[in-house]
C-alpha cells in the first residue's frame, strides 16, 4: 500500500510540475522505451500517458565555444588493423573504433574526429564529429554522449547518452541521463587504472530517459542541421552542480555502457588489449573495443594542466584564433583549444 501511495505522489508531483513548467504552447513529443528505471516505469504505468509535454527546447548553439578538442583519425591506419595513436588505457583514453581480436572491422561512425562544448544561460551543448564512411556519408548508428566531472577530481558525476540519433530536429527520444549516486566511478584511483580490478557499478542511477524523469526537458539530441557528420547533445544547466567542471565526449557501441565506468578499473590492460601494435604485449584489442573518447575540456575555469583527464595545457597559447580542426595542424598532430588558447598536440601512445 505504501509503495502504491509513493507512486501516486510521484505522479501528482510530475503533473503539477508539467502545469507550472512554462508559458506558451507546450511541445508534445512521443516517448521511447526506458529500461532499468523502476520509478520511471511506475510513473508511466500509473499515468498511462503516451506523450510528454515539453516547456523548454534547446536553441541554436552559441557562436563562442567553451572548448574544442581534436582526436585521432583511425581511418588513416585502419587497413593496417591498428590505431595511429591516442590510446592510453591506464589514463582512460581510448582510440578503439575497431572490433576485437583481428581488428579487421573499422567503425567510422564511432571514430571521433573533433568534439566541442558550448554554453548559454540554459544549456550545455556537447558536439561530436565522426568520420565519413566509404560512401562519404556519416551514420550515427552507435551511442554518443558526454561525461561531466563537476568535482574536478577525475571521477565522473553525470553521464548523458544518445542512442542512434537520426533527426535534425531536437528530440528527447533515446536520450538518457545517468548519475553516479554512490560516487564509485573512477574507483580507488580516479582517472587512472586501479591497482586491482574492481566490480563497481558505474553510473547506477538513471534520472532521465526519453523525456521521462523529474524534468522532462533535461536532455536533448539532434544531428546538426548544417553538418551531417556532427551530433549535438544538450543538457540543462540546472542538472549540473556549479558552473565549473570538466567535460569529455564519448562514442561507442555496446561498450559505452553506464555500468562499465570506468572501463580501466573493471579489467586489466592485458584483458582490455590495445589498438597499438607498438604495445606488443597488449595488442590487439580484446575485451574493451568499439569505443572512442576525447580528453576532458575545462569549462568555467582556467585549467593548469594538473586536473585529472584534462586536455594537455601548454605553458602559453600558440595562437589566438581557433583554426578549423585538421587544417592548421600537420598530421598526425591534432588541435586542442581551451580558455588559454589553441595549439597543436603531438600524438601520444
Secondary structure, 3 states (H helix, E strand, C coil): CHHHHHHHHHHHHHHHHHHCCCCCCCEEEECCCCCCCHHHHHHHHHHCCCEEEECCCCCCCCCCCCEEEECCCHHHCHHHCCCCCCCEHHHCECEECECCCCCCCECHHHCEEEEEEEECCCEEEEEEEECCCCCCCCCCCCEEEEEEECCCCCCCCEEEEEECCCCCCCECCCEEEEECCCCCCCCCCCCCCCCCCCCCCCCCEEEEECCEECCCCCEEEEECCCCCCEEEEEEEHHHCCCCCEEEEEEEECCCCCHHHCCHHHHCCHHHHEECCCCCCCCEEECCCCCEEECCEEEECCCCCCCCCCECCCCCCCCECCCCCCCCCCCCCCEEEEECCEEEEECCCC
